[in-house]
Structure formats: structure tokens, C-alpha cells
Amino acid sequence: MAGREQEAAAPGRLAAFGAWIDERFPMSTLWKEHMSEYPAPKNFNFWYYFGSIALFVLALQIVTGIFLTMSYKPSAADAFSSVEYIMRDVEWGWLIRYLHSTGASAFFIVVYLHMFRALLYGSHRKPRELLWIFGVLIYLALMAEAFMGYLLPWGNMSYWGAQVIVSLFGSFPVIGEGLVEWIRGDYFISDITLNRFFALHVVALPLVLIFLVVAHILALHEVGSNNPDGIEIKKNKGPDGRPLDSVTMHPYYTVKDIFGLGVFMVLFAAVVFFAPEMGGLFLEAANFEPANPLLTPPHIAPVWYFTPYYAMLRAVPAFAGTQVWGVLVMFAAILLLFFVPWLDRSPVKSIRYRGPIYRFALMLFAAAFLMLGYCGLQPAVQPFQAMSVVGTVIYFAFFLLMPWYSRIDSHKPEPARVTS
């Protein structure tokens, strides 16, 4: 009898403990607003997995990064050997390192798919302009985080890749040389460069990423989630004030996201255990050699997720004795993303109700981006140079011509309600 009384009292104690927390912190309120009572459209499809997967990969990168810093030494003399020590002598160190290196590539894959879904269903359109801007800022912070982390193994490709990328800033007139010296902290890539990149990679940029992700989620839950039909479910509410075409985020989409996460983890584990280098895409062969300022790799190329922009850089020839034009094109390709909510003038949001012009333009854009990524991995010779020029033209045409072709290219109205 005493055991049953204790079991019956346990839920009461738990409720009392929860009430004690709620008096001091809005735990229950946050749970209700963002999970158990948050109205989500009932017609999400598989494209909506990638937001929650991206959040999981961010957590994975932070946790594995913490464990790696326990054995890593951020100095030019010890960095490469400390990575070898992690791989060979630290218990499960090889797994932590491969989870982190594979996780970096997985993060970009998931983010690219997440952004592509926004272009498919108009998730950048009013009232979600700020949500899109936060997403682009996350993308920029992720690129900076990946670049800073790329130097840390102090392998030969890391060293020379950083040398090439940092040197690009030297093409700016007047301020170029001073800017390059400020970034490196020295006249060449050295110990001080490694230390400041380590500080930015481990402390500053993760804090920026976490802040932006929180802002992204808060902005999403303020305006509500978009859906494949591209309509606003808040416009049709029931007597209780809840959108008629919605279900609560928890438990319906937590269960769905757990399933999607399970599929992702199977694929992710397959890469980690069977192909962590991915044929040199995730970990280059030259990076298994220590940095050597006297030995330039035969072909210097950034990691695959930077190669589309690297191909754009190389597609623009030097003019007036400077390569700054290619650098400007590369930066413009990224900055254009901020203006997408205002470039898209279509009266409808979802690709389901757009005409053939936008569909063709989006598929051509995706193909051009993949082609640019491939060309960026190849030497700067023909036909890759010509392909890079074509891909760059298509990339910019997609955005700069969007106000024209998006406005004339909707052929049927969106439905008044989500059909399920």
C-alpha cells in the first residue's frame, strides 16, 4: 500500500515542481506558445523536414566541437599533430572528428535544401521578409564559421586554401593590403592567424549563430509557418480563435520530424562510417599532410559548399590590372539573396500555382548552381571556364529578371483554404 501511495504522489510532486519553476521562469508559457499550442498548417510535406534537421545538426556541431577543443592545440607547431592525436589516441576521437567534419557538409546540404524549399513555396514573401533575412544571415554566419574552422586542422590544403581566400581581399583598391593584414594578424598565414580563427570559430561565431537561430524561430512563430499551398491559415479561424486548417506542432509534427530525423541519421551514419572523406569532397587528401608554406598543392580549391561562388570568382577575367571585379561578383551573388522578398512580384506564393516560366527559371537556377559547384572543384581550364561563365549569367539572371517574369507568370489563384 505504501508503494502505491508513493507512486500516486509522484505526479503531484512533479506538478508542484513545475509550478515552482513557472513562478520564476515562463517554462509552461514557452512550451505552449512554441510547441503544444502552436498552430502549424496541416499539409506540411517532406520539404519541411529540413528546418528541424538543421537545428539538430547545429546542436551536433556544437557538442562535437566542444569535445574536439578538449584535445586540440591552436598553435602552428601543434595543431596538425593534435588532430592526429585526436584521430589515433583519444578514445572515440576519430568518431568525434568525423561527426564534426561530416556534420559541416551535412549542415550546408540541409540549409541549401531548406532555402530551396523557401523558393519553391514562397516562404520569403510577405509577411515573412524578416524571417528570410534572418535565414540569409544564418547562411552568412555559417559560411564564416566553416571558413574559420577549415584552417584549424593546419593541413596543407587548409593552409593554402585560407591563403588564397584571404588574399582575395587584397584586390580591393586602397584598403586591400591593410584589410588582408588585419584579417591574418600578420604579413602571412601564421600562428596568430590560427589563434584568431580558433577564437572566432569556437566562441564568437557559434554565439552569433545561436542568436540568429533563436531570432529565426521567434520570427517564424510570430508570423506563422508557410505551407505548400502558400496561403495564410490565420485568415480562416474557428470560434475558438484557432486556424481551421491547423494542427498543433506537438505531438503531430514532433513525431513527423523524429521520423525524418531518423532517416537523416541513417544516411549520415552511413557516410560517417563508410565514406567520411567522400572522395575528397568532405576531407581533401592534401589535408592529411601538415601545412607547408613551401609546397603548394597541385590544385587549390575550397570545400565543395564554397565552390559555386569560387567558380563565379574565376568566371570574371581580370580587368584594368585587378581581380577585384570577380570578388565583387562573388559578394554580389550572396548579397542578392537579401533582396529576394522584394524581387519576387508574383501575386501567388507557391510554385503549385505559378506558371511554367517561374518553374523553368527555378529548375534552371538549381542546375546552374550545381554546375557552378562542380566547376569550382575543377582546374581553371576549358570547358570549365566557359561553363562557369554560363552558370554565373544564369544565377544573376534568375534574381535580376525575377521582378519581370514572376509578375506575369501566375496562371491560377491560390485556394482559400488548405486542403488535406
HURASUL-V708780 format. One record per residue. N is the residue number from 0. RES is the residue in one small letter. OMEGA is omega in whole degrees, -180 to 180 (NA if undefined). Layout:
# HURASUL-V708780
n->(N & N)
res->(RES & RES)
omega->(OMEGA & OMEGA)
This chain:
# HURASUL-V708780
n->(0 & 1 & 2 & 3 & 4 & 5 & 6 & 7 & 8 & 9 & 10 & 11 & 12 & 13 & 14 & 15 & 16 & 17 & 18 & 19 & 20 & 21 & 22 & 23 & 24 & 25 & 26 & 27 & 28 & 29 & 30 & 31 & 32 & 33 & 34 & 35 & 36 & 37 & 38 & 39 & 40 & 41 & 42 & 43 & 44 & 45 & 46 & 47 & 48 & 49 & 50 & 51 & 52 & 53 & 54 & 55 & 56 & 57 & 58 & 59 & 60 & 61 & 62 & 63 & 64 & 65 & 66 & 67 & 68 & 69 & 70 & 71 & 72 & 73 & 74 & 75 & 76 & 77 & 78 & 79 & 80 & 81 & 82 & 83 & 84 & 85 & 86 & 87 & 88 & 89 & 90 & 91 & 92 & 93 & 94 & 95 & 96 & 97 & 98 & 99 & 100 & 101 & 102 & 103 & 104 & 105 & 106 & 107 & 108 & 109 & 110 & 111 & 112 & 113 & 114 & 115 & 116 & 117 & 118 & 119 & 120 & 121 & 122 & 123 & 124 & 125 & 126 & 127 & 128 & 129 & 130 & 131 & 132 & 133 & 134 & 135 & 136 & 137 & 138 & 139 & 140 & 141 & 142 & 143 & 144 & 145 & 146 & 147 & 148 & 149 & 150 & 151 & 152 & 153 & 154 & 155 & 156 & 157 & 158 & 159 & 160 & 161 & 162 & 163 & 164 & 165 & 166 & 167 & 168 & 169 & 170 & 171 & 172 & 173 & 174 & 175 & 176 & 177 & 178 & 179 & 180 & 181 & 182 & 183 & 184 & 185 & 186 & 187 & 188 & 189 & 190 & 191 & 192 & 193 & 194 & 195 & 196 & 197 & 198 & 199 & 200 & 201 & 202 & 203 & 204 & 205 & 206 & 207 & 208 & 209 & 210 & 211 & 212 & 213 & 214 & 215 & 216 & 217 & 218 & 219 & 220 & 221 & 222 & 223 & 224 & 225 & 226 & 227 & 228 & 229 & 230 & 231 & 232 & 233 & 234 & 235 & 236 & 237 & 238 & 239 & 240 & 241 & 242 & 243 & 244 & 245 & 246 & 247 & 248 & 249 & 250 & 251 & 252 & 253 & 254 & 255 & 256 & 257 & 258 & 259 & 260 & 261 & 262 & 263 & 264 & 265 & 266 & 267 & 268 & 269 & 270 & 271 & 272 & 273 & 274 & 275 & 276 & 277 & 278 & 279 & 280 & 281 & 282 & 283 & 284 & 285 & 286 & 287 & 288 & 289 & 290 & 291 & 292 & 293 & 294 & 295 & 296 & 297 & 298 & 299 & 300 & 301 & 302 & 303 & 304 & 305 & 306 & 307 & 308 & 309 & 310 & 311 & 312 & 313 & 314 & 315 & 316 & 317 & 318 & 319 & 320 & 321 & 322 & 323 & 324 & 325 & 326 & 327 & 328 & 329 & 330 & 331 & 332 & 333 & 334 & 335 & 336 & 337 & 338 & 339 & 340 & 341 & 342 & 343 & 344 & 345 & 346 & 347 & 348 & 349 & 350 & 351 & 352 & 353 & 354 & 355 & 356 & 357 & 358 & 359 & 360 & 361 & 362 & 363 & 364 & 365 & 366 & 367 & 368 & 369 & 370 & 371 & 372 & 373 & 374 & 375 & 376 & 377 & 378 & 379 & 380 & 381 & 382 & 383 & 384 & 385 & 386 & 387 & 388 & 389 & 390 & 391 & 392 & 393 & 394 & 395 & 396 & 397 & 398 & 399 & 400 & 401 & 402 & 403 & 404 & 405 & 406 & 407 & 408 & 409 & 410 & 411 & 412 & 413 & 414 & 415 & 416 & 417 & 418 & 419)
res->(m & a & g & r & e & q & e & a & a & a & p & g & r & l & a & a & f & g & a & w & i & d & e & r & f & p & m & s & t & l & w & k & e & h & m & s & e & y & p & a & p & k & n & f & n & f & w & y & y & f & g & s & i & a & l & f & v & l & a & l & q & i & v & t & g & i & f & l & t & m & s & y & k & p & s & a & a & d & a & f & s & s & v & e & y & i & m & r & d & v & e & w & g & w & l & i & r & y & l & h & s & t & g & a & s & a & f & f & i & v & v & y & l & h & m & f & r & a & l & l & y & g & s & h & r & k & p & r & e & l & l & w & i & f & g & v & l & i & y & l & a & l & m & a & e & a & f & m & g & y & l & l & p & w & g & n & m & s & y & w & g & a & q & v & i & v & s & l & f & g & s & f & p & v & i & g & e & g & l & v & e & w & i & r & g & d & y & f & i & s & d & i & t & l & n & r & f & f & a & l & h & v & v & a & l & p & l & v & l & i & f & l & v & v & a & h & i & l & a & l & h & e & v & g & s & n & n & p & d & g & i & e & i & k & k & n & k & g & p & d & g & r & p & l & d & s & v & t & m & h & p & y & y & t & v & k & d & i & f & g & l & g & v & f & m & v & l & f & a & a & v & v & f & f & a & p & e & m & g & g & l & f & l & e & a & a & n & f & e & p & a & n & p & l & l & t & p & p & h & i & a & p & v & w & y & f & t & p & y & y & a & m & l & r & a & v & p & a & f & a & g & t & q & v & w & g & v & l & v & m & f & a & a & i & l & l & l & f & f & v & p & w & l & d & r & s & p & v & k & s & i & r & y & r & g & p & i & y & r & f & a & l & m & l & f & a & a & a & f & l & m & l & g & y & c & g & l & q & p & a & v & q & p & f & q & a & m & s & v & v & g & t & v & i & y & f & a & f & f & l & l & m & p & w & y & s & r & i & d & s & h & k & p & e & p & a & r & v & t & s)
omega->(-179 & 180 & 179 & 179 & 178 & 178 & 180 & -178 & -176 & 178 & 178 & 179 & 179 & 178 & 179 & 178 & 177 & 178 & 177 & 178 & -177 & 177 & -174 & -178 & -175 & -177 & -178 & 180 & 179 & 180 & -179 & -176 & -172 & -180 & -168 & 179 & 179 & -177 & 178 & 178 & -175 & -175 & 174 & 174 & -173 & 178 & -176 & 173 & -162 & 176 & 180 & 177 & 178 & 178 & 177 & -178 & 176 & 178 & 178 & -180 & 180 & -178 & -180 & 178 & 177 & -180 & 179 & -179 & 179 & -178 & -178 & 178 & -176 & 175 & -178 & -178 & -171 & -172 & -177 & -179 & 179 & 175 & 176 & 177 & 177 & -177 & -170 & -170 & 179 & -180 & -175 & -180 & 179 & -179 & -180 & -180 & -180 & 174 & -178 & -178 & 177 & 178 & 178 & 178 & 179 & 180 & -179 & 177 & -178 & -180 & 178 & 179 & 178 & 179 & 178 & 177 & 178 & 178 & 178 & -170 & 175 & -180 & 178 & -173 & 178 & 9 & -172 & -180 & -179 & 176 & 178 & -180 & 175 & 179 & 178 & 176 & 175 & 179 & 178 & 179 & 178 & 177 & 178 & 179 & 180 & 180 & 179 & -179 & -178 & -179 & -168 & 178 & 178 & 171 & -174 & 177 & 176 & -178 & -176 & 175 & 177 & 179 & -179 & -176 & 180 & -179 & 179 & -179 & 178 & 179 & 178 & 180 & 175 & -173 & -170 & -176 & 178 & 179 & 179 & 179 & 179 & 180 & -178 & -174 & -177 & 178 & 178 & 177 & -173 & -178 & -178 & 176 & 179 & -179 & -179 & 176 & 178 & -180 & 180 & -177 & -172 & -173 & -169 & -175 & 174 & 177 & 177 & 180 & -179 & 179 & -178 & 179 & 177 & 178 & 179 & -179 & 179 & 178 & 178 & -176 & 176 & -177 & -179 & -178 & 172 & -180 & -176 & 177 & 176 & 180 & -179 & -177 & -179 & -179 & -180 & -176 & 178 & 180 & 180 & 179 & 180 & 178 & -177 & -174 & -177 & 167 & -180 & -179 & 176 & 13 & -168 & -176 & 171 & 177 & 180 & -180 & 177 & 176 & 178 & 178 & 178 & 177 & 179 & -177 & 175 & 179 & -180 & 179 & 178 & 178 & -177 & -174 & -174 & -178 & -176 & 179 & -179 & 177 & -180 & 178 & -178 & 177 & -177 & 180 & -179 & 180 & 173 & 172 & 180 & 179 & -178 & -179 & -177 & -177 & 180 & 176 & -178 & -179 & -179 & 178 & 178 & 176 & -169 & -175 & 174 & -171 & 176 & -179 & 176 & 177 & 176 & 178 & -177 & -179 & -178 & -179 & 175 & -179 & -179 & 175 & -180 & 178 & -176 & -178 & 176 & 178 & 179 & 178 & 180 & 179 & 180 & 179 & 179 & -178 & 178 & -178 & -179 & -173 & -177 & -180 & -179 & 176 & -179 & -176 & -177 & 176 & 176 & -176 & -171 & 177 & 178 & -175 & 174 & -178 & -174 & -177 & -179 & 179 & 179 & -179 & -179 & 179 & 178 & 177 & 180 & 179 & 179 & 180 & 177 & 179 & 177 & 177 & 178 & -179 & 180 & 178 & -175 & 176 & -177 & 180 & 176 & 5 & -174 & 177 & 179 & 178 & 178 & 178 & 179 & 180 & 179 & 178 & 180 & -180 & -177 & 179 & -180 & -177 & -173 & 178 & -178 & 179 & -179 & -172 & 179 & -178 & -175 & -165 & 170 & -172 & 175 & -176 & 175 & 179 & 179 & 180 & 176 & 174 & -177 & NA)
